[in-house]
Amino acid sequence: MILINFAHPITSSQMEQIESLLGQSIHRVLEINSQIDVNLPLAPQITQMADAVGLTPIQWQTEPILINPPSLNYSALLLLVELHGRMGYFPPIIRIRPVSQGPMQKFEVAEIINLQSLRENARQTRNGA
């Protein structure tokens, strides 16, 4: 599985949590800068962000990919649209949450969210099922 990280670096503890939740190992981590210029149009910046991943069209469509989305909400939304266009489906994402452990802020992996499954379930609501 390829983990594409558009957020803060993944710690070794978080990587263990991810692999445990997935039931498989991550064989490649791609760290992608998700900083944007708020004074420029967002869509072209998101396209450049996805281009920076460096995968071929075949890899986007065939490799198992997990996404750690950017924290900025509108960047994350546009990125999901861009990735859906490249992959043909919504990729699974990591949800990270803060945990209180003394004076230091720490973060843990809360869950892996299968966006495509959520989309398919939502379609049932639209179809009245």
Backbone torsions as a table, in degrees:
resi	resn	phi	psi	omega
1	MET	NA	142.2	175.8
2	ILE	-102.4	127.9	173.7
3	LEU	-102.3	120.1	175.4
4	ILE	-104.7	114.8	-174.0
5	ASN	-103.8	112.4	177.0
6	PHE	-103.4	14.8	-175.7
7	ALA	-128.0	-155.4	179.3
8	HIS	-62.6	154.8	179.3
9	PRO	-55.8	144.4	178.4
10	ILE	-84.9	127.5	179.2
11	THR	-79.7	165.3	178.3
12	SER	-63.6	-36.4	177.7
13	SER	-64.5	-43.2	177.9
14	GLN	-64.9	-37.9	178.8
15	MET	-62.4	-41.6	176.6
16	GLU	-61.5	-41.5	178.5
17	GLN	-63.3	-43.6	-180.0
18	ILE	-60.7	-50.0	-178.3
19	GLU	-63.8	-35.5	177.4
20	SER	-66.1	-44.5	179.1
21	LEU	-66.1	-36.3	179.6
22	LEU	-76.1	-31.6	-173.2
23	GLY	75.6	21.6	176.7
24	GLN	-155.9	166.7	-177.4
25	SER	-92.9	155.5	173.5
26	ILE	-92.0	120.2	-178.3
27	HIS	-97.4	-9.4	-179.4
28	ARG	-154.6	132.7	175.7
29	VAL	-119.1	126.2	177.7
30	LEU	-111.4	118.3	179.6
31	GLU	-94.4	118.8	-177.1
32	ILE	-120.4	128.1	178.3
33	ASN	-67.6	126.3	-178.3
34	SER	-112.1	16.2	177.6
35	GLN	-67.8	136.6	178.6
36	ILE	-121.2	161.1	172.4
37	ASP	-99.5	110.6	-175.5
38	VAL	-67.1	-12.0	179.5
39	ASN	-89.7	-4.4	-179.8
40	LEU	-114.1	157.3	175.9
41	PRO	-56.1	140.0	-173.4
42	LEU	-79.1	-41.9	-173.4
43	ALA	-54.6	-47.4	178.8
44	PRO	-63.4	-31.5	178.2
45	GLN	-68.1	-36.9	179.4
46	ILE	-69.7	-39.6	176.3
47	THR	-60.3	-43.4	177.5
48	GLN	-63.1	-38.0	178.4
49	MET	-61.5	-46.5	179.3
50	ALA	-66.6	-39.1	177.0
51	ASP	-59.8	-35.6	-177.5
52	ALA	-64.2	-19.0	177.9
53	VAL	-62.2	-36.9	174.5
54	GLY	83.4	13.9	177.8
55	LEU	-83.8	150.6	175.9
56	THR	-80.4	163.5	175.7
57	PRO	-55.9	-37.5	178.6
58	ILE	-66.5	-42.1	178.3
59	GLN	-63.2	-42.2	178.7
60	TRP	-56.9	-35.6	-173.8
61	GLN	-91.6	-15.5	-173.8
62	THR	-121.6	-25.7	-178.4
63	GLU	-77.3	143.2	172.4
64	PRO	-72.8	121.2	-172.9
65	ILE	-126.7	135.8	174.2
66	LEU	-120.4	139.1	-176.0
67	ILE	-115.3	133.8	164.7
68	ASN	-105.1	101.3	-171.2
69	PRO	-71.7	161.7	174.9
70	PRO	-62.6	154.7	-179.9
71	SER	-76.0	-29.0	-178.8
72	LEU	-69.4	119.6	-169.5
73	ASN	-57.7	-46.7	-177.3
74	TYR	-73.6	-26.5	171.8
75	SER	-66.0	-43.5	-179.6
76	ALA	-62.9	-41.4	-179.3
77	LEU	-64.9	-48.2	179.7
78	LEU	-66.0	-35.6	178.0
79	LEU	-63.1	-41.5	179.0
80	LEU	-62.8	-38.5	176.7
81	VAL	-63.6	-46.0	179.4
82	GLU	-60.5	-45.7	-178.5
83	LEU	-67.9	-38.4	177.0
84	HIS	-59.7	-41.4	177.4
85	GLY	-62.1	-37.7	-179.0
86	ARG	-79.1	-35.2	-172.6
87	MET	-95.8	-29.4	-176.5
88	GLY	90.0	3.6	178.3
89	TYR	-160.6	166.8	176.1
90	PHE	-82.5	129.8	-179.6
91	PRO	-77.5	156.7	172.0
92	PRO	-69.8	149.2	-178.9
93	ILE	-126.8	160.3	176.0
94	ILE	-97.7	136.2	170.2
95	ARG	-110.7	121.6	179.8
96	ILE	-109.9	139.0	-178.9
97	ARG	-129.7	152.9	176.2
98	PRO	-75.0	148.1	173.9
99	VAL	-129.2	142.5	-179.8
100	SER	-87.9	120.4	175.6
101	GLN	-143.2	78.3	179.0
102	GLY	74.0	-151.3	-173.9
103	PRO	-76.3	-14.0	-177.7
104	MET	-94.9	136.1	175.5
105	GLN	-79.6	127.8	177.3
106	LYS	-126.5	158.9	-179.9
107	PHE	-130.9	143.8	178.0
108	GLU	-128.3	162.1	176.1
109	VAL	-80.3	118.5	-178.8
110	ALA	-82.9	-42.3	-177.5
111	GLU	-170.7	163.3	169.2
112	ILE	-104.6	124.2	-176.5
113	ILE	-106.6	122.1	178.6
114	ASN	-86.6	93.6	-176.2
115	LEU	-63.9	-36.9	-179.5
116	GLN	-63.8	-40.1	177.5
117	SER	-63.8	-41.4	177.4
118	LEU	-62.3	-41.2	178.5
119	ARG	-61.8	-46.3	-179.4
120	GLU	-63.7	-38.5	176.7
121	ASN	-65.6	-39.0	178.9
122	ALA	-65.7	-32.0	177.5
123	ARG	-61.4	-33.1	177.7
124	GLN	-62.5	-36.4	178.3
125	THR	-66.4	-41.7	179.9
126	ARG	-64.3	-36.2	-177.6
127	ASN	-85.0	1.5	176.8
128	GLY	78.5	14.9	-178.5
129	ALA	-83.4	NA	NA
